[in-house]
């Protein structure tokens, strides 16, 4: 009988890999080679590795002490101010020096606690550095919420009540964003000071705030007139989006339109039709209008008017190099003879200016007041203009237009408002949201109607044709061929008669079914 020699492998073995084997004589001594006559018989026995001690549990990371964060931020501010004194510098120089000083301040603190016998890990030091920078140039503890892509909306109901709504509808509660309501107000005031080119403030004379955050999110806040300071952050995670994306081309987005609506809207943009996107808050109006803006030729000049910049993120401006972006400005101080605070510039004030900028296309982020009248007036003299409007139902869009138009002044009448809308608008795109999160489902966002505005009919009513209307699952499918705009579409190569067979079949071209919890698959 012959045994192959077993060599010892000095490398450590994983105990989970099983035992190694060696030949051992009956007397217990390992056999180094082969068995010869006169030697004791050998047997093969397993060689089990020595038991390894269980690894010690990792120490949980220490929580950031925000008292320390504020002290380090104060030290950073003082050193940065000393560096700035009597010096000419660019924004890039300041950012570079701030980062250098912040790293030095945090490193000095880490050395001090290390000498005191409580060393910090590299991860803890990095987290502290991030929080110090967030305190100085960001939103303090709120900054961590802005880098979480799963978050859709944040309601801050005082410094210690942070309600987080995640994509998909799940709700949880976050950590306090400040140690006191006063500190929370300071954070919001600092955000207002860094809002950008237009003046923003949160003060005793201006207790409300509405602005865009650096990541593109929208922040609204109020204090003094409320029991506690409140703030709401609406995240916009779809800053760059196209019609292809919302037609099922991206897995992380709802299929808001099908390919038939996509092609129709793409032709409408090429034809320079005036489009109003309507729906409830959170339905996805901004996403749809961003996708429509993606169809504007890169070198075409146009004017974008917003109360708070959110439609055109900075990283997308390389595509639309000729865009002129305007933002309204809040007034401050005493009111003038017209009842408006000094320095106020509204969207309504900016629309006449936009008309003098030599462009054919004017886009208003949202019409919510008397600016609808100059917006409709601008549409009658422009091509391819767009805006969004809040409305509960598709049928309520025209009444909402009239309601806002009447706020323009006593000279405006219902008949005049309807005539103005009938002459200015070509298409109304209605975005529907169905929220099933209360019964364990999710939010469904989709285009349910595309209405062609024909004009003003009998009784001064706005007349429309439903080109795309709700199908069996509520999503828009072809219903009628367009009438007034048909020739304009033909001139850009789109033949609406392609929709005929879908109209006869009563179907659309949606890629994915809707899964509803209301007793049927939609």
C-alpha positions as CSV (number, residue, x, y, z in Angstrom):
1,X,0.0,0.0,0.0
2,X,1.4,3.4,-1.0
3,X,0.6,6.9,0.4
4,X,1.6,10.2,-1.2
5,X,3.5,12.5,1.1
6,X,1.5,15.5,2.4
7,X,3.3,18.8,2.5
8,X,2.4,21.5,5.0
9,X,1.0,24.7,3.4
10,X,2.1,27.7,5.4
11,X,-0.7,29.9,4.1
12,X,-3.6,30.4,6.5
13,X,-6.7,28.5,5.6
14,X,-10.3,29.4,5.8
15,X,-11.9,27.0,8.3
16,X,-15.0,27.0,6.1
17,X,-12.9,25.3,3.4
18,X,-12.9,22.0,5.3
19,X,-10.0,19.9,6.8
20,X,-6.7,19.0,5.2
21,X,-5.5,15.4,5.3
22,X,-2.2,13.7,6.3
23,X,-1.0,10.1,7.0
24,X,-0.5,9.2,10.6
25,X,0.9,5.9,12.0
26,X,-1.0,4.1,14.8
27,X,1.6,5.4,17.2
28,X,0.4,9.0,16.5
29,X,3.6,10.2,14.6
30,X,3.0,11.7,11.2
31,X,4.5,9.7,8.4
32,X,6.8,11.8,6.1
33,X,6.8,9.5,3.1
34,X,5.9,6.0,2.0
35,X,5.2,2.8,4.0
36,X,7.9,0.2,3.8
37,X,8.2,-3.3,5.3
38,X,8.5,-3.5,9.0
39,X,6.9,-0.2,9.6
40,X,3.6,0.2,11.5
41,X,0.5,0.3,9.3
42,X,-0.7,3.7,8.5
43,X,-4.2,5.2,8.4
44,X,-5.5,8.4,6.9
45,X,-7.0,10.8,9.4
46,X,-8.2,14.4,9.0
47,X,-6.1,17.3,10.2
48,X,-8.5,19.9,11.6
49,X,-7.3,23.5,11.8
50,X,-7.0,25.0,15.2
51,X,-10.2,26.8,16.3
52,X,-10.0,30.5,15.5
53,X,-11.3,33.1,18.1
54,X,-14.4,34.9,17.0
55,X,-13.7,38.3,15.6
56,X,-14.4,41.1,18.0
57,X,-17.5,43.1,17.0
58,X,-16.6,46.4,15.3
59,X,-17.1,49.4,17.4
60,X,-20.1,51.4,16.2
61,X,-19.1,54.7,14.6
62,X,-19.3,57.7,16.9
63,X,-22.1,60.1,16.4
64,X,-21.1,63.6,15.2
65,X,-21.1,66.1,18.0
66,X,-22.7,69.1,16.4
67,X,-21.5,71.4,19.2
68,X,-18.0,70.5,18.0
69,X,-19.1,71.1,14.4
70,X,-20.3,74.6,15.2
71,X,-17.0,75.4,17.0
72,X,-14.9,74.2,14.1
73,X,-17.1,76.0,11.6
74,X,-16.6,79.2,13.6
75,X,-12.8,78.7,13.6
76,X,-13.0,78.0,9.8
77,X,-15.0,81.2,9.3
78,X,-12.5,83.3,11.2
79,X,-9.5,81.9,9.4
80,X,-11.2,82.3,6.0
81,X,-12.1,85.9,6.8
82,X,-8.5,86.6,7.8
83,X,-7.3,85.2,4.5
84,X,-9.9,87.3,2.5
85,X,-9.0,90.6,4.3
86,X,-7.2,92.9,1.9
87,X,-6.9,90.3,-0.9
88,X,-8.3,90.0,-4.4
89,X,-9.5,86.5,-5.2
90,X,-11.8,84.6,-7.5
91,X,-14.6,82.2,-6.4
92,X,-12.3,79.3,-7.3
93,X,-9.5,80.7,-5.1
94,X,-12.0,81.1,-2.2
95,X,-13.3,77.5,-2.6
96,X,-9.8,76.1,-2.7
97,X,-8.7,78.1,0.4
98,X,-11.8,77.1,2.3
99,X,-11.3,73.4,1.6
100,X,-7.6,73.7,2.7
101,X,-8.5,75.5,5.9
102,X,-11.4,73.1,6.7
103,X,-9.1,70.1,6.3
104,X,-6.5,71.7,8.5
105,X,-9.0,72.7,11.2
106,X,-10.5,69.2,11.4
107,X,-7.0,67.6,11.3
108,X,-6.0,69.7,14.3
109,X,-9.1,68.7,16.2
110,X,-8.5,65.0,15.4
111,X,-4.9,65.3,16.7
112,X,-6.1,66.9,19.9
113,X,-8.6,64.1,20.7
114,X,-6.0,61.5,19.7
115,X,-3.6,63.0,22.3
116,X,-6.4,62.9,24.8
117,X,-6.8,59.1,24.3
118,X,-9.9,58.9,22.1
119,X,-8.5,58.5,18.5
120,X,-10.8,59.1,15.6
121,X,-11.0,56.8,12.6
122,X,-10.4,58.1,9.1
123,X,-14.1,57.6,8.3
124,X,-15.1,59.6,11.4
125,X,-12.7,62.4,10.5
126,X,-14.0,62.5,7.0
127,X,-17.6,62.7,8.3
128,X,-16.7,65.5,10.6
129,X,-15.0,67.4,7.7
130,X,-18.2,67.0,5.6
131,X,-20.4,68.3,8.4
132,X,-18.1,71.3,9.0
133,X,-18.3,72.2,5.3
134,X,-22.0,71.7,5.3
135,X,-22.4,74.1,8.2
136,X,-20.5,76.8,6.3
137,X,-21.6,76.4,2.7
138,X,-24.4,73.9,2.8
139,X,-27.5,73.3,4.8
140,X,-25.9,71.8,7.9
141,X,-27.5,68.6,8.9
142,X,-30.0,68.9,6.1
143,X,-27.2,68.3,3.7
144,X,-27.3,64.5,4.3
145,X,-30.9,64.5,3.1
146,X,-29.9,66.1,-0.2
147,X,-27.5,63.4,-1.2
148,X,-30.0,60.5,-0.6
149,X,-31.5,59.7,-4.0
150,X,-34.2,57.6,-2.4
151,X,-35.8,60.7,-0.9
152,X,-38.6,62.4,-2.8
153,X,-39.9,64.9,-0.2
154,X,-39.0,66.2,3.3
155,X,-41.4,68.0,5.7
156,X,-39.5,69.7,8.5
157,X,-42.1,70.6,11.2
158,X,-39.7,72.3,13.6
159,X,-36.1,71.4,14.3
160,X,-36.8,67.9,15.7
161,X,-39.7,66.6,13.5
162,X,-38.4,65.5,10.1
163,X,-40.8,63.5,8.0
164,X,-39.3,61.8,4.9
165,X,-41.2,60.5,1.9
166,X,-39.3,58.1,-0.2
167,X,-39.7,57.2,-3.8
168,X,-42.4,54.5,-3.9
169,X,-44.4,56.1,-1.1
170,X,-42.6,54.8,2.1
171,X,-42.6,57.3,5.0
172,X,-40.1,57.4,7.9
173,X,-38.8,60.0,10.3
174,X,-35.3,61.4,10.3
175,X,-33.0,62.8,12.9
176,X,-33.3,66.4,14.1
177,X,-31.8,68.9,11.7
178,X,-30.9,71.4,14.4
179,X,-30.7,71.7,18.2
180,X,-33.4,74.4,18.4
181,X,-35.9,76.1,16.2
182,X,-33.7,79.2,16.3
183,X,-30.8,77.3,14.9
184,X,-33.1,75.9,12.2
185,X,-34.1,79.4,11.2
186,X,-30.4,80.4,11.0
187,X,-29.8,77.5,8.6
188,X,-32.7,78.6,6.4
189,X,-31.5,82.2,6.5
190,X,-28.0,81.1,5.4
191,X,-29.6,79.2,2.5
192,X,-31.5,82.3,1.5
193,X,-28.3,84.4,1.5
194,X,-26.7,81.9,-0.9
195,X,-29.7,81.6,-3.2
196,X,-27.9,83.2,-6.2
197,X,-28.4,86.2,-8.3
198,X,-31.7,87.3,-7.0
199,X,-32.4,88.5,-3.4
200,X,-34.0,86.0,-1.0
201,X,-34.5,86.4,2.7
202,X,-36.3,85.0,5.7
203,X,-36.9,87.7,8.2
204,X,-39.4,89.5,10.4
205,X,-40.5,91.5,7.4
206,X,-40.4,88.5,5.0
207,X,-41.5,85.4,7.0
208,X,-41.8,83.1,3.9
209,X,-39.1,81.7,1.7
210,X,-39.1,80.0,-1.7
211,X,-35.9,79.1,-3.4
212,X,-33.9,76.5,-5.4
213,X,-31.2,74.6,-3.6
214,X,-27.8,73.9,-5.2
215,X,-28.8,70.3,-6.1
216,X,-31.9,71.5,-7.9
217,X,-34.4,70.7,-5.1
218,X,-37.1,73.2,-4.2
219,X,-37.3,74.6,-0.7
220,X,-40.3,76.5,0.8
221,X,-40.2,77.7,4.4
222,X,-42.2,79.8,6.8
223,X,-41.8,81.1,10.3
224,X,-43.3,83.7,12.7
225,X,-46.7,83.3,11.2
226,X,-46.7,79.6,12.1
227,X,-46.6,77.8,15.4
228,X,-43.0,76.6,14.7
229,X,-40.7,77.1,11.7
230,X,-41.7,74.8,8.9
231,X,-39.9,73.9,5.7
232,X,-40.6,71.5,2.8
233,X,-38.0,70.2,0.4
234,X,-39.1,68.7,-2.9
235,X,-36.4,66.7,-4.6
236,X,-36.0,66.8,-8.3
237,X,-34.0,63.7,-9.2
238,X,-34.9,63.8,-12.9
239,X,-33.1,67.0,-13.8
240,X,-32.0,65.8,-17.2
241,X,-34.8,64.0,-19.0
242,X,-36.1,63.5,-22.6
243,X,-39.3,62.4,-24.2
244,X,-37.7,59.0,-24.9
245,X,-36.9,58.7,-21.2
246,X,-40.5,59.3,-20.0
247,X,-41.8,57.0,-22.8
248,X,-40.4,54.0,-21.0
249,X,-36.8,54.5,-22.0
250,X,-35.4,54.7,-18.5
251,X,-36.1,52.0,-15.8
252,X,-35.9,54.6,-13.0
253,X,-38.7,56.7,-14.4
254,X,-42.4,56.1,-14.7
255,X,-43.7,55.5,-18.2
256,X,-45.5,58.8,-18.4
257,X,-46.3,58.7,-22.1
258,X,-46.3,56.0,-24.8
259,X,-44.4,56.2,-28.1
260,X,-47.5,57.6,-29.9
261,X,-47.7,60.6,-27.6
262,X,-43.9,61.0,-27.7
263,X,-43.9,61.3,-31.5
264,X,-46.9,63.6,-31.4
265,X,-45.4,66.0,-28.8
266,X,-42.0,65.9,-30.6
267,X,-43.7,67.0,-33.8
268,X,-45.6,69.7,-31.8
269,X,-42.4,71.1,-30.6
270,X,-40.9,71.2,-34.1
271,X,-44.0,72.9,-35.3
272,X,-43.7,75.6,-32.7
273,X,-47.1,74.9,-31.0
274,X,-47.9,76.6,-27.7
275,X,-48.3,74.1,-25.0
276,X,-49.7,74.3,-21.4
277,X,-48.9,71.4,-19.1
278,X,-51.5,71.0,-16.3
279,X,-52.0,68.7,-13.3
280,X,-51.9,68.5,-9.5
281,X,-48.9,69.3,-7.4
282,X,-46.4,66.4,-7.6
283,X,-48.0,64.9,-10.7
284,X,-44.8,65.4,-12.8
285,X,-45.6,68.6,-14.7
286,X,-42.0,69.8,-14.3
287,X,-40.6,66.4,-15.6
288,X,-42.8,66.6,-18.7
289,X,-41.9,70.2,-19.5
290,X,-38.2,69.4,-19.0
291,X,-38.6,66.6,-21.5
292,X,-40.3,69.0,-23.9
293,X,-37.5,71.5,-23.5
294,X,-35.0,68.8,-24.5
295,X,-36.6,69.0,-28.0
296,X,-35.5,72.7,-28.4
297,X,-32.6,73.0,-30.8
298,X,-29.4,73.5,-28.9
299,X,-28.5,76.8,-30.6
300,X,-32.0,78.4,-30.5
301,X,-32.3,81.4,-28.2
302,X,-35.3,81.4,-25.9
303,X,-36.3,83.0,-22.6
304,X,-37.0,81.0,-19.4
305,X,-38.9,82.7,-16.6
306,X,-39.2,81.2,-13.2
307,X,-40.0,82.3,-9.6
308,X,-37.2,79.9,-8.5
309,X,-34.8,78.4,-11.0
310,X,-35.4,74.6,-11.4
311,X,-36.2,73.8,-15.0
312,X,-32.7,74.3,-16.3
313,X,-30.0,72.8,-14.1
314,X,-26.5,74.3,-14.4
315,X,-25.0,71.1,-15.8
316,X,-27.5,71.1,-18.7
317,X,-26.8,74.6,-19.8
318,X,-24.0,73.3,-22.0
319,X,-26.7,71.9,-24.3
320,X,-28.9,75.0,-24.4
321,X,-26.2,77.6,-24.7
322,X,-28.5,80.4,-26.0
323,X,-31.1,80.2,-23.2
324,X,-31.7,83.4,-21.3
325,X,-32.9,82.5,-17.8
326,X,-34.7,85.1,-15.7
327,X,-35.8,84.8,-12.1
328,X,-38.4,86.9,-10.3
329,X,-37.2,89.0,-7.3
330,X,-38.9,89.5,-4.0
331,X,-39.5,93.1,-2.8
332,X,-38.2,94.3,0.6
333,X,-39.1,97.3,2.8
334,X,-42.0,99.8,2.4
335,X,-44.7,99.4,-0.2
336,X,-45.0,102.0,-2.9
337,X,-48.2,103.7,-4.2
338,X,-49.0,100.6,-6.2
339,X,-49.0,98.5,-3.0
340,X,-45.9,96.5,-4.0
341,X,-42.8,96.3,-1.9
342,X,-39.8,98.2,-3.2
343,X,-37.6,96.2,-5.6
344,X,-40.1,93.5,-6.4
345,X,-39.9,92.1,-9.9
346,X,-42.6,89.5,-10.8
347,X,-43.0,87.1,-13.7
348,X,-45.6,89.5,-15.0
349,X,-43.0,92.2,-15.1
350,X,-40.5,90.0,-16.9
351,X,-42.7,88.8,-19.7
352,X,-42.8,92.2,-21.6
353,X,-39.0,92.3,-21.2
354,X,-38.8,88.7,-22.6
355,X,-40.7,89.8,-25.7
356,X,-38.0,92.4,-26.4
357,X,-35.2,89.8,-26.3
358,X,-35.6,88.8,-29.9
359,X,-36.9,85.2,-29.3
360,X,-39.8,83.2,-30.6
361,X,-40.1,80.9,-27.6
362,X,-40.9,81.9,-24.0
363,X,-41.2,79.3,-21.2
364,X,-42.8,80.1,-17.8
365,X,-42.1,77.6,-15.1
366,X,-45.5,78.0,-13.5
367,X,-48.4,80.5,-13.8
368,X,-50.1,80.9,-10.5
369,X,-51.4,84.4,-10.5
370,X,-52.0,87.5,-12.7
371,X,-48.9,86.7,-14.8
372,X,-51.2,84.4,-16.9
373,X,-52.5,87.4,-18.8
374,X,-49.1,88.6,-20.1
375,X,-48.2,84.9,-20.6
376,X,-51.2,84.4,-22.9
377,X,-50.6,87.7,-24.6
378,X,-47.0,86.6,-25.3
379,X,-48.2,83.3,-26.7
380,X,-50.3,85.1,-29.3
381,X,-47.1,86.7,-30.7
382,X,-44.7,83.7,-30.2
383,X,-44.2,80.1,-31.3
384,X,-43.4,77.1,-29.2
385,X,-44.0,78.8,-25.8
386,X,-44.8,76.7,-22.8
387,X,-46.0,77.0,-19.2
388,X,-47.3,74.8,-16.4
389,X,-50.5,75.4,-14.3
390,X,-52.1,73.7,-11.3
391,X,-55.6,72.1,-12.0
392,X,-57.5,69.4,-10.3
393,X,-59.0,67.9,-13.5
394,X,-58.6,68.3,-17.3
395,X,-62.0,69.9,-17.5
396,X,-61.0,72.4,-14.8
397,X,-58.0,73.8,-16.7
398,X,-60.0,76.4,-18.6
399,X,-61.8,77.5,-15.5
400,X,-58.4,77.8,-13.7
401,X,-57.1,79.9,-16.5
402,X,-60.1,82.3,-16.2
403,X,-59.8,82.4,-12.4
404,X,-56.1,83.5,-12.6
405,X,-56.8,85.9,-15.4
406,X,-59.5,87.7,-13.3
407,X,-56.8,88.4,-10.7
408,X,-55.0,90.6,-13.2
409,X,-57.3,93.5,-12.7
410,X,-60.8,94.9,-12.9
411,X,-60.5,95.4,-16.7
412,X,-60.3,91.7,-17.3
413,X,-63.6,89.9,-17.9
414,X,-64.5,86.2,-18.2
415,X,-65.3,86.5,-21.9
416,X,-62.0,88.3,-22.6
417,X,-60.0,85.7,-20.7
418,X,-61.6,82.8,-22.6
419,X,-61.0,84.5,-25.9
420,X,-57.4,85.1,-25.0
421,X,-56.8,81.5,-24.0
422,X,-58.5,80.2,-27.1
423,X,-56.3,82.3,-29.4
424,X,-53.0,81.7,-27.5
425,X,-53.0,77.9,-26.7
426,X,-52.6,75.1,-29.1
427,X,-52.3,72.1,-26.8
428,X,-53.1,71.3,-23.2
429,X,-51.2,68.2,-21.8
430,X,-52.8,66.9,-18.5
431,X,-50.6,64.8,-16.2
432,X,-52.5,62.6,-13.7
433,X,-51.2,61.2,-10.4
434,X,-52.9,58.3,-8.7
435,X,-51.6,57.7,-5.2
436,X,-52.1,54.2,-3.9
437,X,-49.5,54.4,-1.1
438,X,-52.3,54.4,1.5
439,X,-53.3,50.9,0.5
440,X,-49.8,49.6,0.1
441,X,-49.2,50.5,-3.5
442,X,-47.3,53.3,-5.2
443,X,-47.8,56.6,-6.9
444,X,-48.6,56.3,-10.6
445,X,-47.8,59.4,-12.8
446,X,-48.9,59.5,-16.5
447,X,-50.3,61.7,-19.2
448,X,-54.1,61.1,-19.4
449,X,-55.2,63.8,-21.8
450,X,-53.7,65.8,-24.7
451,X,-56.3,68.4,-25.7
452,X,-56.1,70.4,-28.9
453,X,-57.5,74.0,-28.3
454,X,-59.8,74.8,-31.3
455,X,-60.8,78.3,-30.1
456,X,-63.8,79.9,-28.5
457,X,-67.2,78.5,-29.4
458,X,-70.8,79.3,-28.6
459,X,-71.3,80.9,-25.2
460,X,-67.7,82.0,-25.2
461,X,-66.6,78.5,-24.1
462,X,-63.1,77.3,-24.9
463,X,-63.5,74.5,-27.5
464,X,-61.1,71.6,-27.5
465,X,-60.6,68.3,-29.2
466,X,-59.4,65.3,-27.2
467,X,-56.5,64.0,-29.4
468,X,-55.4,61.5,-26.7
469,X,-57.8,60.6,-23.9
470,X,-58.0,58.0,-21.1
471,X,-58.0,54.4,-22.1
472,X,-59.1,51.4,-20.0
473,X,-56.3,51.9,-17.4
474,X,-56.6,55.7,-17.3
475,X,-53.6,56.4,-19.5
476,X,-54.0,58.4,-22.7
477,X,-54.7,56.6,-26.0
478,X,-55.5,58.1,-29.4
479,X,-59.1,59.4,-29.5
480,X,-59.5,61.9,-32.4
481,X,-57.3,63.3,-35.2
482,X,-56.2,66.9,-34.6
483,X,-58.1,69.6,-36.6
484,X,-56.7,73.1,-36.4
485,X,-53.1,72.1,-36.0
486,X,-53.0,69.4,-38.6
487,X,-51.4,71.4,-41.3
488,X,-48.7,72.7,-38.9
489,X,-47.8,69.1,-38.0
490,X,-47.7,68.1,-41.7
491,X,-45.2,70.9,-42.4
492,X,-42.7,69.2,-40.1
493,X,-43.3,65.7,-41.5
494,X,-45.8,64.3,-39.0
495,X,-49.0,62.8,-40.5
496,X,-51.6,62.5,-37.7
497,X,-53.4,59.9,-39.8
498,X,-51.0,57.3,-38.4
499,X,-53.2,57.4,-35.3
500,X,-56.2,56.2,-37.2
501,X,-55.8,52.5,-36.7
502,X,-55.2,53.0,-33.0
503,X,-58.3,55.1,-32.7
504,X,-60.3,52.4,-34.5
505,X,-58.8,49.7,-32.2
506,X,-59.2,51.7,-29.1
507,X,-55.6,51.0,-27.9
508,X,-52.4,52.8,-27.3
509,X,-48.8,51.7,-27.5
510,X,-47.8,51.6,-23.8
511,X,-44.8,49.3,-23.2
512,X,-45.6,48.2,-19.7
513,X,-48.9,47.4,-18.0
514,X,-50.0,49.4,-15.0
515,X,-50.2,47.3,-11.8
516,X,-53.0,48.8,-9.7
517,X,-54.2,47.6,-6.3
518,X,-57.8,48.6,-7.0
519,X,-58.9,45.2,-8.1
520,X,-57.6,45.1,-11.7
521,X,-54.3,45.1,-13.5
522,X,-54.0,48.4,-15.3
